[in-house]
Amino acid sequence: MSVLTSKRTYAVLAAVQAADAAACVGPIPPIKKTFDDVGLAEELRPLIPVVKAASAVGLLSVFRRPALARFTTFMLTVYFVLAVGSHVRARDWSPSLVAASSFLALFGAMTVRGPDVTPS
């Protein structure tokens, strides 16, 4: 077992995604600024907290449905490819690009490795 395959890692990242979903509901000012900086359309903004909340549930599925958790990391990889692409397209070289790139690498590696399927 490694950190990338640990069920605890999936649970911690689910909490991060849930907190991010809550922060996107308003959204809080730094997130609104990021949405503005990358030119995210107003009509798409309400979908972001839903996507992030769904990803939190998908990551937590690691305890009963590891294949669903792995699919969730794949979809998060796709999400962060789009996020990084949006930052680059907008020439937004802010710390948000670093964060999105880091999550892209993390979820991509988790997708490749998959979760540990031994009983916890």
N, C-alpha and C positions, 0 to 999 in steps of 0.2 A: 504494500500500500504506500502511496506517496501523497503529498499534499494535494496534488491535482486530482487524485482519484478518491480522496477521503469524503465520506458522507458529511463529516463536520464542515468541510470546505463548502460543499453544496448548501448546507444549512446557513452558514455565515453569509454566503453570497445571496441567498434568498432574502435574508434580513436586509442586506444592502439594497437589493432591488425593491423590496417593499418600502423602505425608507425613501428611496429615490422616487418611487411612485407617489408617495404622499407629498413629497416636495414639489412634484410636477403638477399636482392638482390645482394649486393657486394660479400660476406657479410662483414659487418664491423668487424674489428679484434677480439673483444670479442666474437662475435657470431661464427666466424670461429673457434676460439679456442674451444668453447663449442662443435661445430660439430666434431672437431678433437678428443676432450676428450672422447666423447661418441661413437666414431667410426662410425658416420653417413657416409654411402657410398657416394662417389662423385656424382654418377649418381642420387641420391635422393635429393641432395641439391637444385637443381633448382626448385623442387616441393614445397619446404617449403614456399617461398614467395607467391606462387599461393594459397596454402591452407590458409595461413593467410589472404590474401586479400579477398578470398571467405568468410572466417569467418566474416570479417568486414562487408561485404555486408549482410550476413545472420543475423548478430546481428542488423543491421539497419532495417531489415525487420520487426522489432517489431512494427513499426508504421502502417504498412498495413497488415502484415501477422504474427500475434503473434505465430501461430503454427510453422511456419518456423524458427522464432527466437528461439523457445524452442528446435526445432530439432538441430539448430546450437549449442546451449549450450550443448546438448547431445553429438554431434560430437566433440566439443572441450574437453569435459570430456574424451572421448575416446583418443583423441590426447594427452592429458596430462597424461593419464594412460601410454601410450606408451613412452612419454618423461621421466616420472619418472622412469619407468622400464629400460629405456636406461641408465639413470644416475646410477641407482643401479647396473645394470649388469656390467657397466664399473668401478664401485667403485669410481664414481666421486661425492665426498661429498662436492662440491663447492656451492656457493650461487645460482648457476643455478638450483640445485636440490631443494633448498628452494623455489625459484620462481615457478618452475614447480609444486611443491606440493601445493603451495598456489593457483595457478590458477586451479589445479585439484579440490581442495576443493570448490573454488568459483563457477566454472562452474557446478560442481556436485550439489551444493545447488541450483543454479539458475535453473537447469533442474528439480529438484524436485518441486520447487515452481512455476516455469513458470512465464511469464511476466504478469503484470497487464493488463487486457483487457478492462478496462474502457476507454472511450474516453479521449484524452489528452486535 
